[in-house]
Amino acid sequence: MEIRARGARWSCRTLVAAASAALLGVLLAPAGAQAQTGQGVPSARSAAAESPPPRSEPVYSYENAIRESVWVDTGIDGDANGGTDRVAVDVVRPREAALSGRKIPVIMDASPYYSCCGRGNESQKKTYDANGDPVGFPLHYDNYFVPRGYAFVAVDLTGTNRSDGCVDIGGRSDILSAKAVVDWLNGRARAYGSRTGTDPVRATWTTGATGMIGKSWDGTIANGVAATGVKGLRTIVPIAAISSWYDYYFAQGAPLYDSGPEWLSDYVESPEARARCQAVQQRLIDGAPRTGDWTRLWSERDYVRNADNVRASVFAVHGMQDLNVRTKHLGQWWDALADAGVERKIWLSQTGHVDPFDFRRTEWVATLHRWFDHYLLGYDNGVEREPMADIERAPDRWTTDAVWPPRTTDATTVRPAAGTVPGVGTLGRTPARPGTTETFTDDPRLSESDWAADVDRSTTAKSGFVTRPLSRDLRLSGSSTVTVTATPSTSTAHLSAVLVDLGPDTIRDYGHAGEGITTLTERTCWGPSTTGDSSCYRETAARTADVDYTVFSRGWADLGTYASAGHGRPLTPGKPYTLTVQLAASDHVVPAGHRLALIIGGTDQGLIDPPSTTPTLTLDLARTSAKLPLVGGAEAFGRATTGTVPPHSAPRESRPNGVAEPRRTPPIPGDRT
């Protein structure tokens, strides 16, 4: 999937929403938001020129806020006990707004982690008093936004914490349990004051305007609920989120973990749910065979196919070195949203699976504040007119793009060719001569780091293809593909393809336990605190590594899926097969003086599981190529690979000096658990 440059496409629905937002910005602007000169009311022109953009202010008491729990009826019976499941919903909202009759919008985080694992860098869990009323809400959203006139709603997904039902890993129960809460907030679903009670509770205190936010599984639920098209969901902020659960467990048929979704379900379910949900567990096992074949289970958990239903705006955040929820999820979701004309914004960091609160805290809170003020309160603060993309180029150094990928990005074909020694070839625009081949043997003990460190040396475990030193910077923005024609020696084979920037740099150490951050002892506070809920969190700093190469995009596939992406089949030894490997989305600048490398290998140790055999693969270079999303296209590649290399940029051989070896990530889309 190639990410395409696409601006926001304005529909009739969008124009109506914009007009409504402008009106609401006038009606709901906090007192004192308009500029006052002391000489009467300024003219419309001078007010527009002199007034700061409107924003919500912390005018409500957090300490005196209403804290309550309700149980929303999902309308489904996931555990087959004869009654519809109810999900626990903990709410904190300003008391003064309720007393004055002012209706307020909602920020919502639906999660399976509130009791089993915790949220955020400090693994916070929900806490309750002796009566079972909520006291502590994880993360800073409640502390910061409740005083500014928002409610914060924390939803326990079915089968977790205090909810009924069973966890079904992004399936119907997961998504509809969260959607039911949005429906309740908009008067379309029922809720009760207790898990088994009969007295209904209505959300008369809210406008119904809802924004869903969350990292990893939580952000995944936001994606899935948005894909239902539910009315009232105005925006989502998915952070490191999954867009298709198949792609969390498999890469074009190659297994990424040695377990399936049933393991994760068992991990997060409450003890009582675990006891009653054995049938659901078995359906997860039966529906997700380790063959990597696409099944109905995966279709139900593919939100990309329903992106046309999305009514909400989307502010997506992802670490480009996230080896848990890989950026393929972001790339295919972003493309689908672009095709649907959805208003979008994106942040791309150099981190792994890390929340922006922990890598760019001050800017993140300020941007999120403007985003919610605009899409939930209707303030005309210009956030939707700001640059679409913020991209981290070096630790704590960011650039912006008006549209992402840039409009001049073009999928450009580059081709490998043989070099003077086996396994060390060239990368350019000229096709290899017919009959030219390279051969390597899968070695499951080696990883992409090993291949990159040895890219200039002839080894038996990979084939590397490298440009000459670049005379100009070369930017890749989006998703790449690599089409390979390979002849295996055995009946099974896995392929890996990685793009590498060969040259010295200082980057975030995404392979370390912190995935690019170090947690400090100092704390900063983001709103008022109470005895049971602190707004103060430990600060972080970039953890960096000095490297001689950077792997910046990667993809994997089972060669047996050559004929069908959803079904693998045995290979015939000695027969050539052609397969296109999809690489994860990225945005990377290869500087002048560095070299760009394409490496093709077998098992990427620690990132995919090996095949059942140990194949030797012969690449037909004349029928192997890569399509790279180059800013400036083929012309930019031609300019960068000709001309004089800048002084002091002389290349050197790649050496074994990269980030810490990436840890084997457990199949848990969460906070470095």
Legacy VTK file of the C-alpha trace (Angstrom):
# vtk DataFile Version 3.0
C-alpha trace
ASCII
DATASET POLYDATA
POINTS 673 float
0.000 0.000 0.000
1.500 3.306 -1.045
0.561 6.352 0.956
-0.644 9.059 -1.363
-0.445 12.809 -0.885
-3.930 14.038 -0.273
-5.336 17.247 1.188
-8.565 17.484 3.122
-11.489 17.101 0.729
-14.415 19.338 1.674
-17.844 17.755 1.439
-21.254 19.249 2.111
-21.169 17.542 5.516
-17.814 19.197 6.290
-19.030 22.650 5.291
-22.114 22.344 7.463
-19.930 21.205 10.372
-17.599 24.157 9.863
-20.493 26.595 9.894
-21.880 24.999 13.041
-18.463 25.149 14.660
-18.191 28.863 13.943
-21.590 29.480 15.520
-20.799 27.368 18.557
-17.503 29.185 18.947
-19.489 32.373 19.515
-22.129 30.792 21.742
-19.783 28.788 23.948
-16.717 31.041 24.147
-15.750 31.485 27.805
-16.258 34.822 29.452
-13.424 37.181 28.662
-12.495 35.448 25.430
-13.333 38.490 23.310
-10.818 41.336 23.142
-11.737 44.442 25.110
-10.128 47.796 24.433
-11.818 49.895 27.115
-13.163 52.140 24.299
-16.273 50.150 23.460
-16.662 47.029 21.384
-14.047 46.850 18.596
-15.059 46.437 14.997
-15.254 42.934 13.574
-12.093 43.554 11.544
-10.034 44.876 14.479
-11.349 42.124 16.789
-10.263 39.481 14.312
-6.854 41.094 14.019
-6.261 41.656 17.729
-8.081 38.887 19.570
-6.223 35.685 20.364
-7.925 32.503 19.194
-10.654 31.433 21.626
-9.855 28.591 23.983
-11.463 26.884 26.930
-10.114 27.998 30.292
-9.898 26.146 33.651
-12.899 27.829 35.269
-14.447 24.746 36.942
-13.426 22.971 40.130
-11.774 19.615 39.648
-11.950 18.737 43.328
-15.724 19.242 43.420
-16.372 17.516 40.100
-19.099 14.881 39.857
-17.621 11.379 39.807
-20.020 8.590 38.999
-20.321 5.160 37.433
-22.990 3.894 35.070
-23.429 0.620 33.228
-24.372 0.970 29.564
-26.375 -1.808 27.897
-24.495 -2.888 24.777
-27.459 -4.750 23.294
-25.352 -7.882 22.721
-24.914 -11.092 24.684
-21.255 -11.894 24.142
-20.972 -14.427 26.937
-24.245 -16.191 25.939
-25.708 -16.069 29.458
-29.168 -15.047 28.291
-28.879 -11.338 29.075
-27.366 -8.400 27.246
-23.949 -7.261 28.433
-23.395 -4.032 30.313
-20.124 -2.122 30.251
-18.881 -0.074 33.179
-18.451 3.619 32.421
-16.711 5.901 34.911
-17.455 9.589 34.457
-15.922 12.752 35.886
-17.541 16.083 34.943
-17.727 19.641 36.285
-20.401 20.124 38.940
-20.898 23.824 38.198
-21.843 23.101 34.588
-24.420 20.584 35.775
-25.920 23.023 38.301
-26.203 25.772 35.692
-27.661 23.444 33.070
-24.789 23.943 30.647
-24.261 20.874 28.505
-20.702 19.793 27.860
-18.792 17.562 25.408
-17.010 14.324 26.252
-13.477 13.013 25.931
-13.598 9.213 26.049
-10.968 6.502 26.443
-12.293 2.947 26.070
-9.694 0.438 27.264
-9.180 -3.175 28.363
-6.249 -2.137 30.570
-7.818 -0.171 33.422
-7.468 -2.968 35.977
-5.102 -5.579 34.554
-2.172 -3.534 33.314
-2.602 0.195 33.745
-2.296 3.118 31.394
0.523 5.466 30.539
4.219 5.497 31.318
3.464 4.953 35.023
0.925 2.144 34.480
-1.924 3.881 36.291
-5.099 1.959 37.095
-8.578 3.106 38.040
-9.238 3.391 41.760
-12.509 3.420 43.713
-13.674 4.274 47.213
-15.346 1.887 49.661
-18.698 2.458 47.962
-17.313 1.598 44.541
-17.411 5.193 43.311
-14.527 6.268 41.044
-11.690 8.202 42.665
-8.624 7.917 40.441
-8.682 8.186 36.645
-5.494 7.230 34.753
-3.673 9.768 32.601
-4.014 13.545 32.596
-7.116 13.964 30.454
-9.464 14.351 33.441
-7.227 16.731 35.416
-6.572 18.987 32.455
-9.880 19.015 30.571
-12.597 18.730 33.246
-11.789 22.208 34.642
-12.084 23.463 31.039
-15.657 22.315 30.624
-15.308 18.750 29.379
-16.381 15.424 30.820
-13.911 12.563 30.818
-15.365 9.086 30.342
-13.309 5.941 30.960
-14.935 2.784 29.562
-14.074 -0.777 30.598
-14.333 -2.916 27.461
-16.512 -5.999 27.750
-14.936 -8.754 29.808
-12.581 -6.395 31.666
-12.623 -4.785 35.101
-16.295 -4.196 36.099
-17.952 -4.962 32.743
-19.999 -7.962 31.588
-19.283 -9.968 28.469
-16.085 -11.296 26.959
-13.025 -9.783 25.339
-12.985 -10.585 21.633
-9.825 -8.744 20.487
-11.159 -5.910 18.379
-14.234 -7.784 17.229
-17.945 -7.081 17.454
-18.103 -7.065 21.250
-15.089 -4.768 21.677
-16.319 -2.214 19.165
-20.039 -2.282 19.927
-19.446 -1.980 23.676
-17.638 1.317 23.099
-20.071 2.447 20.405
-22.955 1.857 22.819
-21.434 4.449 25.153
-21.372 7.027 22.344
-24.990 6.114 21.637
-25.879 6.576 25.328
-24.223 9.985 25.373
-26.453 10.889 22.423
-29.676 9.505 23.885
-29.814 6.336 21.785
-28.859 3.653 24.339
-29.743 2.768 27.911
-27.612 2.901 31.021
-28.216 1.986 34.626
-26.843 3.036 37.985
-25.503 -0.432 38.784
-24.413 -3.588 37.035
-27.729 -5.352 37.672
-30.008 -2.405 38.451
-33.203 -1.429 36.659
-33.251 2.332 37.217
-32.195 4.066 33.988
-29.605 6.847 33.941
-29.717 9.407 31.156
-26.814 11.553 29.981
-28.803 14.791 29.991
-25.676 16.742 30.924
-23.849 16.377 27.606
-24.109 17.834 24.135
-23.327 14.355 22.830
-20.226 15.630 21.033
-17.617 12.969 21.751
-13.924 12.645 21.057
-12.271 9.260 21.519
-8.589 9.050 22.388
-6.172 6.346 23.409
-2.917 4.607 22.807
-2.512 1.172 21.268
-5.575 -1.028 21.954
-7.470 2.044 23.197
-6.702 3.928 19.977
-7.607 0.808 18.034
-11.078 0.894 19.561
-11.352 4.544 18.510
-10.530 3.497 14.921
-13.092 0.702 15.027
-15.883 2.832 16.503
-15.231 5.604 13.972
-15.499 3.015 11.192
-19.086 2.272 12.288
-20.046 5.836 11.366
-21.730 6.389 14.738
-23.343 9.813 15.039
-21.994 12.079 17.755
-18.394 10.924 17.458
-16.797 14.161 16.267
-13.114 13.262 16.382
-10.704 10.476 17.275
-7.081 10.645 18.383
-5.588 7.168 17.791
-2.050 6.847 19.161
0.027 3.876 17.923
-3.239 2.197 16.969
-4.086 -0.976 15.067
-6.141 -0.632 11.881
-6.473 -4.340 11.042
-5.895 -7.061 13.617
-4.628 -9.536 11.016
-1.683 -7.219 10.452
-0.960 -7.242 14.166
-0.416 -11.007 14.139
0.784 -11.655 10.574
2.723 -9.917 7.807
1.415 -11.267 4.512
1.154 -14.735 5.983
4.377 -14.659 8.011
3.584 -14.971 11.736
4.835 -12.128 13.914
4.309 -13.927 17.216
4.209 -17.508 18.425
0.661 -17.040 19.768
-2.700 -15.762 18.615
-5.450 -13.473 19.908
-6.693 -15.990 22.471
-3.526 -15.405 24.522
-4.165 -11.674 24.617
-7.818 -12.164 25.517
-6.846 -14.323 28.466
-4.257 -11.741 29.515
-6.655 -8.800 29.893
-9.926 -10.452 30.955
-11.178 -10.151 34.495
-10.998 -13.413 36.490
-14.767 -13.896 36.344
-14.831 -13.260 32.588
-11.991 -15.699 32.070
-14.072 -18.391 33.749
-17.215 -17.787 31.679
-15.682 -16.985 28.296
-14.140 -20.302 27.295
-16.381 -20.571 24.241
-15.240 -17.156 23.007
-11.631 -18.164 23.622
-12.115 -21.265 21.501
-13.660 -19.224 18.682
-10.570 -17.014 18.697
-8.361 -20.098 18.395
-10.442 -21.669 15.637
-10.824 -18.434 13.701
-7.153 -17.432 13.717
-5.118 -20.409 12.459
-1.346 -20.078 12.709
-1.136 -20.755 8.966
-1.640 -17.032 8.433
-4.677 -17.551 6.241
-7.257 -14.772 6.133
-10.527 -15.820 7.781
-13.898 -14.282 8.656
-12.483 -13.464 12.076
-9.946 -11.126 10.483
-12.547 -9.529 8.183
-14.580 -8.524 11.230
-11.490 -6.910 12.726
-10.403 -4.998 9.621
-11.416 -1.354 10.085
-9.689 -0.177 6.916
-12.401 -1.664 4.723
-14.993 0.526 6.478
-13.043 3.791 6.400
-15.704 5.251 4.085
-18.034 5.264 7.097
-15.822 7.555 9.175
-17.570 10.850 10.022
-15.059 11.986 12.643
-11.874 13.941 12.084
-8.694 11.998 12.843
-5.524 13.127 14.627
-3.157 10.148 14.277
0.114 9.741 16.171
2.666 6.986 15.596
6.289 6.144 16.306
8.084 5.361 13.065
10.164 2.736 14.918
7.185 1.089 16.611
7.901 -2.650 16.448
4.773 -3.514 18.438
2.048 -1.841 16.393
4.003 -1.408 13.182
3.445 1.639 11.008
1.805 -0.468 8.330
-1.317 0.047 10.437
-0.958 3.794 10.165
-0.141 3.755 6.444
-3.129 1.763 5.259
-5.517 3.612 7.587
-4.200 7.010 6.481
-4.619 6.124 2.813
-8.158 4.876 3.331
-9.100 8.019 5.261
-7.638 10.167 2.481
-9.773 8.346 -0.082
-12.818 8.974 2.131
-12.076 12.705 2.365
-11.658 12.655 6.146
-10.093 15.695 7.828
-6.753 14.507 9.216
-3.671 15.489 11.139
-0.577 13.410 11.934
2.466 13.332 14.192
5.316 10.945 13.376
8.072 10.507 15.961
11.389 8.650 16.002
10.228 6.608 18.997
8.872 3.123 19.286
5.549 2.418 21.035
5.461 5.665 23.033
2.739 8.204 23.847
3.365 11.812 22.724
2.819 12.892 26.344
6.153 11.169 26.951
8.152 12.473 24.005
6.778 15.987 23.318
4.677 16.806 26.362
4.198 20.570 26.304
3.460 20.777 22.587
1.216 17.727 22.768
-1.045 19.052 25.512
-1.328 22.439 23.804
-2.152 20.892 20.414
-4.630 18.420 21.872
-6.277 21.303 23.729
-6.779 23.241 20.484
-7.936 20.104 18.678
-10.662 19.248 21.185
-11.700 22.886 21.562
-12.271 23.043 17.813
-13.955 19.699 17.161
-15.890 19.315 20.427
-16.607 22.895 21.527
-16.697 24.377 18.052
-14.089 27.073 18.637
-12.670 28.671 15.503
-9.045 28.515 16.640
-7.468 27.569 13.311
-6.121 24.182 14.363
-7.579 22.567 11.255
-5.653 25.046 9.113
-2.293 24.330 10.713
0.226 22.082 8.894
-1.143 18.569 8.538
2.039 16.787 9.635
4.659 17.169 12.362
7.658 14.869 11.810
10.594 14.268 14.155
13.799 14.479 12.103
16.255 14.055 14.983
15.677 13.672 18.714
13.452 16.627 19.724
13.856 18.345 16.341
10.620 18.584 14.370
9.551 19.784 10.937
6.095 20.327 9.462
4.356 19.662 6.162
1.194 21.333 4.897
0.074 17.994 3.444
1.392 14.521 4.172
2.916 12.935 2.234
4.028 16.070 0.329
2.234 16.617 -2.957
5.437 16.096 -4.946
5.858 12.567 -3.594
5.889 9.969 -6.340
6.306 6.188 -6.273
9.623 5.712 -8.053
10.969 2.369 -9.222
14.550 1.524 -8.312
16.298 -1.697 -9.201
18.994 -3.897 -7.680
21.977 -5.073 -9.658
24.890 -7.380 -8.937
28.163 -5.983 -7.617
31.708 -7.244 -7.766
31.255 -9.759 -4.932
28.271 -11.981 -4.050
25.651 -10.397 -1.820
26.933 -6.841 -2.233
25.135 -5.182 -5.134
24.106 -1.770 -6.363
20.798 0.108 -6.300
19.813 2.408 -9.139
17.318 2.998 -11.916
18.838 0.650 -14.514
17.434 -2.913 -14.614
19.823 -5.791 -14.037
20.817 -7.900 -17.015
18.513 -10.894 -17.614
19.800 -13.970 -15.833
21.580 -11.996 -13.077
20.960 -13.581 -9.668
21.886 -13.323 -6.005
21.574 -16.159 -3.503
21.245 -16.266 0.284
20.303 -18.848 2.907
17.805 -18.044 5.652
19.525 -17.824 9.034
16.884 -17.328 11.783
19.634 -16.307 14.243
20.245 -13.038 12.370
18.230 -9.822 12.364
17.975 -6.690 10.239
20.673 -5.136 12.435
23.064 -7.937 11.549
22.299 -7.535 7.852
22.793 -3.764 7.960
26.076 -4.050 9.839
27.342 -6.451 7.152
25.844 -4.748 4.119
29.287 -4.027 2.620
30.533 -7.564 3.220
29.774 -10.701 1.298
27.740 -12.953 3.592
25.531 -15.946 2.908
22.492 -14.735 4.889
21.335 -11.676 2.906
21.557 -9.762 -0.333
22.266 -6.057 -0.043
21.980 -3.377 -2.708
23.400 0.093 -2.114
23.381 3.435 -3.943
26.510 5.481 -4.418
27.010 8.217 -1.775
24.289 10.801 -2.256
25.167 14.251 -3.509
21.892 15.651 -2.128
19.409 14.792 0.585
16.842 12.215 -0.507
13.492 12.060 1.291
11.199 9.028 1.376
7.687 9.834 2.597
5.054 7.110 2.821
5.007 3.372 2.149
7.349 1.394 -0.092
6.905 -1.938 -1.827
9.507 -4.472 -2.933
8.639 -6.949 -5.687
10.818 -10.047 -5.520
11.137 -13.016 -7.856
12.723 -15.789 -5.806
13.376 -19.473 -6.293
13.338 -21.452 -3.014
15.160 -24.684 -2.276
12.452 -25.913 0.119
8.646 -25.960 0.361
8.409 -22.984 2.788
10.166 -19.628 2.860
9.814 -16.238 4.520
11.134 -13.001 3.049
12.160 -9.758 4.693
12.932 -6.457 2.987
14.374 -3.451 4.806
15.438 0.045 3.817
18.565 1.363 5.508
20.212 4.768 5.753
23.951 4.008 5.733
25.783 6.787 7.493
26.515 8.179 10.964
23.681 9.756 12.911
22.273 10.303 16.383
18.766 8.875 16.733
16.394 7.801 19.460
17.377 4.388 20.810
14.100 2.678 19.932
15.540 -0.781 20.645
16.081 -0.006 24.338
13.423 -0.802 26.940
12.191 2.809 26.903
11.849 2.702 23.082
13.463 6.107 22.699
12.768 7.780 26.032
14.307 7.843 29.515
11.972 8.448 32.441
13.276 11.053 34.880
12.505 11.667 38.549
11.179 15.227 38.186
7.443 15.707 37.791
5.328 18.297 36.016
1.627 18.858 36.704
-1.122 19.179 34.119
-4.167 20.478 35.917
-5.430 20.340 39.511
-4.973 17.240 41.669
-6.958 15.590 44.433
-5.830 13.244 47.181
-6.813 10.278 45.029
-5.878 11.594 41.592
-2.629 13.432 40.912
-2.071 15.450 37.758
1.712 15.244 38.153
3.762 12.909 35.987
7.425 12.052 35.719
9.214 13.939 32.981
11.099 12.161 30.216
14.066 12.864 27.987
15.166 11.443 24.664
17.360 8.366 24.991
19.708 8.510 22.036
22.200 6.287 20.275
25.086 7.183 17.957
24.762 4.871 14.981
26.434 4.120 11.667
23.204 2.968 10.020
19.457 3.330 10.548
16.866 0.784 9.457
13.879 3.037 8.770
11.349 0.837 6.975
10.726 -2.881 6.911
8.313 -5.508 5.645
7.905 -9.278 5.756
5.962 -11.954 3.881
5.493 -15.681 3.459
6.532 -16.531 -0.100
3.692 -19.064 -0.100
1.194 -16.174 -0.419
2.490 -15.378 -3.914
-0.869 -16.225 -5.534
-3.211 -14.975 -2.825
-2.485 -12.543 -0.015
-4.999 -14.337 2.187
-3.951 -17.923 1.624
-0.547 -19.571 1.727
0.381 -22.726 -0.135
3.395 -25.055 -0.297
6.199 -24.068 -2.637
7.790 -26.257 -5.267
11.568 -26.296 -4.749
13.378 -24.984 -7.787
10.392 -23.031 -9.104
10.481 -19.185 -9.209
7.744 -17.183 -7.478
6.992 -13.468 -7.647
5.701 -11.637 -4.576
5.318 -7.966 -3.607
6.304 -7.213 -0.017
4.633 -4.203 1.589
6.946 -2.102 3.738
5.798 -0.045 6.708
5.110 3.668 6.301
7.859 6.082 7.244
9.203 9.545 6.569
12.985 9.630 6.438
15.622 11.869 4.906
18.809 10.120 3.771
21.344 12.964 4.000
23.878 13.878 1.383
26.997 11.776 1.866
25.012 8.797 3.161
23.919 5.838 1.070
20.501 4.219 0.678
20.389 0.437 0.943
17.775 -2.182 0.167
18.432 -5.484 1.927
16.517 -8.675 1.191
16.812 -11.587 3.596
14.907 -14.426 5.173
13.773 -14.497 8.809
14.163 -11.131 10.554
15.115 -12.510 13.972
12.907 -11.228 16.786
10.385 -9.660 14.427
8.921 -12.599 12.478
8.880 -16.308 13.178
10.983 -18.611 10.941
9.454 -21.014 8.417
9.343 -24.746 9.053
12.338 -25.296 6.743
15.655 -23.511 6.158
15.529 -22.403 2.534
18.163 -21.064 0.214
16.629 -18.424 -2.032
17.869 -17.280 -5.416
16.762 -13.793 -6.470
16.190 -13.019 -10.146
17.479 -9.444 -10.111
16.025 -8.581 -13.515
12.581 -9.304 -12.054
13.156 -7.673 -8.669
12.496 -3.992 -7.936
11.341 -1.538 -5.295
8.841 1.306 -5.487
9.914 4.097 -3.155
7.781 7.143 -2.221
10.362 9.769 -3.117
9.694 13.449 -2.620
10.508 14.808 -6.063
10.204 11.364 -7.641
12.640 9.916 -10.155
14.177 13.316 -10.813
15.125 13.686 -7.148
16.667 10.209 -7.138
18.649 11.004 -10.264
19.996 14.251 -8.840
20.913 12.642 -5.526
22.757 9.708 -7.095
24.844 11.839 -9.482
27.064 14.819 -8.943
29.716 15.569 -6.358
29.427 14.369 -2.791
29.610 17.357 -0.398
32.931 17.859 1.414
33.269 16.146 4.790
30.604 13.643 3.744
32.858 10.878 2.514
31.183 7.515 3.084
32.620 4.736 5.133
31.827 1.092 5.386
28.842 0.221 7.561
29.988 -1.009 10.951
28.141 -2.958 13.676
27.013 0.184 15.486
23.234 0.532 15.636
20.563 0.884 18.280
20.149 -1.659 21.036
18.962 -4.965 19.594
15.165 -4.731 19.475
13.586 -6.813 22.208
11.185 -9.583 21.350
7.901 -7.740 21.892
5.149 -9.753 23.560
1.831 -9.772 21.676
0.365 -7.025 23.871
-0.574 -3.750 22.170
-0.015 -1.629 25.269
2.457 0.454 27.255
5.719 -1.498 26.945
4.185 -4.308 29.000
LINES 1 674
673 0 1 2 3 4 5 6 7 8 9 10 11 12 13 14 15 16 17 18 19 20 21 22 23 24 25 26 27 28 29 30 31 32 33 34 35 36 37 38 39 40 41 42 43 44 45 46 47 48 49 50 51 52 53 54 55 56 57 58 59 60 61 62 63 64 65 66 67 68 69 70 71 72 73 74 75 76 77 78 79 80 81 82 83 84 85 86 87 88 89 90 91 92 93 94 95 96 97 98 99 100 101 102 103 104 105 106 107 108 109 110 111 112 113 114 115 116 117 118 119 120 121 122 123 124 125 126 127 128 129 130 131 132 133 134 135 136 137 138 139 140 141 142 143 144 145 146 147 148 149 150 151 152 153 154 155 156 157 158 159 160 161 162 163 164 165 166 167 168 169 170 171 172 173 174 175 176 177 178 179 180 181 182 183 184 185 186 187 188 189 190 191 192 193 194 195 196 197 198 199 200 201 202 203 204 205 206 207 208 209 210 211 212 213 214 215 216 217 218 219 220 221 222 223 224 225 226 227 228 229 230 231 232 233 234 235 236 237 238 239 240 241 242 243 244 245 246 247 248 249 250 251 252 253 254 255 256 257 258 259 260 261 262 263 264 265 266 267 268 269 270 271 272 273 274 275 276 277 278 279 280 281 282 283 284 285 286 287 288 289 290 291 292 293 294 295 296 297 298 299 300 301 302 303 304 305 306 307 308 309 310 311 312 313 314 315 316 317 318 319 320 321 322 323 324 325 326 327 328 329 330 331 332 333 334 335 336 337 338 339 340 341 342 343 344 345 346 347 348 349 350 351 352 353 354 355 356 357 358 359 360 361 362 363 364 365 366 367 368 369 370 371 372 373 374 375 376 377 378 379 380 381 382 383 384 385 386 387 388 389 390 391 392 393 394 395 396 397 398 399 400 401 402 403 404 405 406 407 408 409 410 411 412 413 414 415 416 417 418 419 420 421 422 423 424 425 426 427 428 429 430 431 432 433 434 435 436 437 438 439 440 441 442 443 444 445 446 447 448 449 450 451 452 453 454 455 456 457 458 459 460 461 462 463 464 465 466 467 468 469 470 471 472 473 474 475 476 477 478 479 480 481 482 483 484 485 486 487 488 489 490 491 492 493 494 495 496 497 498 499 500 501 502 503 504 505 506 507 508 509 510 511 512 513 514 515 516 517 518 519 520 521 522 523 524 525 526 527 528 529 530 531 532 533 534 535 536 537 538 539 540 541 542 543 544 545 546 547 548 549 550 551 552 553 554 555 556 557 558 559 560 561 562 563 564 565 566 567 568 569 570 571 572 573 574 575 576 577 578 579 580 581 582 583 584 585 586 587 588 589 590 591 592 593 594 595 596 597 598 599 600 601 602 603 604 605 606 607 608 609 610 611 612 613 614 615 616 617 618 619 620 621 622 623 624 625 626 627 628 629 630 631 632 633 634 635 636 637 638 639 640 641 642 643 644 645 646 647 648 649 650 651 652 653 654 655 656 657 658 659 660 661 662 663 664 665 666 667 668 669 670 671 672
